[in-house]
């Protein structure tokens, strides 16, 4: 079962579900701690760091999307017993 992160409206709008809010809050805490750890050696350009972090997120999400699709395709070709 898929976890819904947004309540979708017919007019195209959306709001976060409670689970979506929890995930955002948890992720913000992880990022805050990571930035503090990175800056122990000195301040970094936060815009540059944001670009690097977004790239890392894209890599993880893209990989997972591809793997899910490959697993779906594999499941579709399995014989039913």
C-alpha beads as a LAMMPS data file, in Angstrom:
LAMMPS data file: protein, C-alpha beads

81 atoms
80 bonds

1 atom types
1 bond types

-500.0 500.0 xlo xhi
-500.0 500.0 ylo yhi
-500.0 500.0 zlo zhi

Masses

1 110.0

Atoms # bond

1 1 1 0.000 0.000 0.000
2 1 1 1.289 3.446 -0.943
3 1 1 1.666 6.104 1.764
4 1 1 -0.037 9.319 0.697
5 1 1 2.048 12.407 1.450
6 1 1 -0.341 14.989 -0.005
7 1 1 -4.075 15.536 0.002
8 1 1 -4.855 16.318 -3.660
9 1 1 -7.669 18.642 -4.606
10 1 1 -9.671 18.667 -7.818
11 1 1 -8.610 22.286 -8.442
12 1 1 -4.951 21.192 -8.578
13 1 1 -4.067 22.318 -5.076
14 1 1 -2.632 20.107 -2.397
15 1 1 -1.757 20.065 1.284
16 1 1 0.542 17.802 3.255
17 1 1 -0.895 14.840 5.069
18 1 1 0.138 14.338 8.689
19 1 1 2.631 11.712 7.485
20 1 1 3.990 14.207 4.947
21 1 1 4.490 16.782 7.699
22 1 1 6.264 14.210 9.883
23 1 1 8.621 13.235 7.052
24 1 1 9.432 16.870 6.266
25 1 1 10.140 17.658 9.907
26 1 1 12.346 14.581 10.322
27 1 1 14.256 15.323 7.124
28 1 1 14.809 18.943 8.203
29 1 1 16.287 17.688 11.484
30 1 1 18.627 15.326 9.624
31 1 1 19.742 18.110 7.275
32 1 1 20.234 20.551 10.156
33 1 1 22.475 18.056 11.964
34 1 1 24.363 17.269 8.748
35 1 1 25.022 20.961 8.034
36 1 1 26.265 21.455 11.594
37 1 1 28.607 18.478 11.168
38 1 1 29.905 19.745 7.808
39 1 1 30.526 23.210 9.249
40 1 1 32.572 21.921 12.188
41 1 1 35.578 22.394 9.891
42 1 1 34.422 25.875 8.878
43 1 1 31.516 27.577 7.157
44 1 1 30.483 26.394 3.708
45 1 1 28.574 28.218 0.999
46 1 1 25.038 27.068 1.761
47 1 1 23.842 27.592 -1.814
48 1 1 26.617 25.315 -3.069
49 1 1 25.805 22.777 -0.366
50 1 1 22.125 22.922 -1.315
51 1 1 23.039 22.151 -4.937
52 1 1 25.160 19.173 -3.866
53 1 1 22.476 17.872 -1.540
54 1 1 19.753 18.171 -4.193
55 1 1 21.983 16.227 -6.572
56 1 1 22.392 13.513 -3.963
57 1 1 18.634 13.361 -3.412
58 1 1 18.067 13.116 -7.170
59 1 1 20.562 10.230 -7.396
60 1 1 18.826 8.279 -4.620
61 1 1 15.296 8.878 -5.917
62 1 1 16.204 8.118 -9.542
63 1 1 17.916 4.876 -8.534
64 1 1 14.950 3.797 -6.411
65 1 1 12.461 4.671 -9.171
66 1 1 14.401 2.574 -11.685
67 1 1 14.749 -0.341 -9.269
68 1 1 11.023 -0.284 -8.456
69 1 1 10.169 -0.278 -12.151
70 1 1 12.551 -3.166 -12.842
71 1 1 11.060 -5.124 -9.951
72 1 1 7.535 -4.458 -11.255
73 1 1 8.532 -5.649 -14.724
74 1 1 10.162 -8.759 -13.240
75 1 1 7.041 -9.529 -11.222
76 1 1 4.893 -9.152 -14.353
77 1 1 6.905 -11.828 -16.186
78 1 1 6.786 -14.419 -13.414
79 1 1 4.483 -17.341 -14.038
80 1 1 1.511 -17.780 -11.788
81 1 1 1.472 -21.116 -9.999

Bonds

1 1 1 2
2 1 2 3
3 1 3 4
4 1 4 5
5 1 5 6
6 1 6 7
7 1 7 8
8 1 8 9
9 1 9 10
10 1 10 11
11 1 11 12
12 1 12 13
13 1 13 14
14 1 14 15
15 1 15 16
16 1 16 17
17 1 17 18
18 1 18 19
19 1 19 20
20 1 20 21
21 1 21 22
22 1 22 23
23 1 23 24
24 1 24 25
25 1 25 26
26 1 26 27
27 1 27 28
28 1 28 29
29 1 29 30
30 1 30 31
31 1 31 32
32 1 32 33
33 1 33 34
34 1 34 35
35 1 35 36
36 1 36 37
37 1 37 38
38 1 38 39
39 1 39 40
40 1 40 41
41 1 41 42
42 1 42 43
43 1 43 44
44 1 44 45
45 1 45 46
46 1 46 47
47 1 47 48
48 1 48 49
49 1 49 50
50 1 50 51
51 1 51 52
52 1 52 53
53 1 53 54
54 1 54 55
55 1 55 56
56 1 56 57
57 1 57 58
58 1 58 59
59 1 59 60
60 1 60 61
61 1 61 62
62 1 62 63
63 1 63 64
64 1 64 65
65 1 65 66
66 1 66 67
67 1 67 68
68 1 68 69
69 1 69 70
70 1 70 71
71 1 71 72
72 1 72 73
73 1 73 74
74 1 74 75
75 1 75 76
76 1 76 77
77 1 77 78
78 1 78 79
79 1 79 80
80 1 80 81
